[in-house]
Amino acid sequence: MSNVAAIRDFPRENLKIHPQSQLRTHYDEKNKIGWFLMRGSPTPCFTLKLLSEINTYLDGVKLDMQKTNGKKYNYLVVGSDVEGVFNLGGDLELFSQYIDDRDRESLLSYALKCIDILYRNIYHYNLDLTTISLIQGDALGGGFEAALSSNIIIAERGVKIGFPEVLFNLFPGMGAYSLLSRKIGFTAAEKMILSGEIFSSEQIHDMGVIDILANKGEGEVAVYRYIKAAKKAENTYNSMRKLKDICNPVNYQELTEIATLWADAALKLSPRDLRMMHRLIRRQNTRATD
């Protein structure tokens, strides 16, 4: 069976699904790939439940690698099980509730849960594997941040990507600037974040943020093509991944300090800012998954 046929045969009926689950997983034994597809509910954003399920899954991956002397996984691919959406980012409805309650502790706790996963993904869980983000739908705010944390980013043509947080007078506080500035420079990263502009995947690819641009509907095919190429020069590809870790380190303390700044900034939002946030909440809710 070809790689393309394999990915098309695993679709949703072979994904592991548990009651009330917001994460669907599949293991490709032949290519040693762990697929985990997000389905935040009721909206496709980073709900607390989704964050918890991702953490549980990744803990299981690490345990499996320990049991197999690091041989079970060569790749982890994060994608989406929601058509047209990779992830819409932070749970704005939850943020609004915390802000109304003046609950700084919960705001910061949410942010730290996000950066814990992001940091682990950046450094591929201290394992000898490669992390891949597969963007087949819109990746906004925290969704874009999450995608940026992978070693390789593959996106299909025609999807929308960007940071809209400035529209409600906030900023993406869970890794965006740290990761984006290391890819395209500090000035370009700041300009993108402050613009609030939503870009096409083609534009983001031209900026050098996306590694591979795939045709619509061919994202999974692009993943397998990348893996096939990597196998032909495995030592070089693995060494390049490690080289990037050395040359572009992201410090955990940096991420926590920014997350703290984000939580404090959220509590300074004005009534006008919160009204704009609620408009975006309504837009999120139109993408409901249930």
Buried (B, 14 or more C-beta within 10 A) or exposed (E): EEBEEBBEEBEEEBBEBEEEBBBBBBBBEEBBBBBBBBBBBBBBBBBBBBBEBBBEBBEEBBEBBEEEEEEBBBBBBBBBBBEEBBBBBBBBBBBBEBBEEEBBEBBBBBBBBBBBBBBBBBBBBEBBBBBBBBBBBBBBBBBBBBBBBBBBBBBBBEBBBBBBBBEBBBBBBBBBBBBBBBBBEEEBBBEBBEEEEBBBBBBBBEBEBBBBBBEEEBBBBBBBBBBEEBEEEEEEBBEBBEEEBEEEEBEBEBBBEBBBEBBEBBEEBEEEBBEBBBEBBEBBEEBEBE
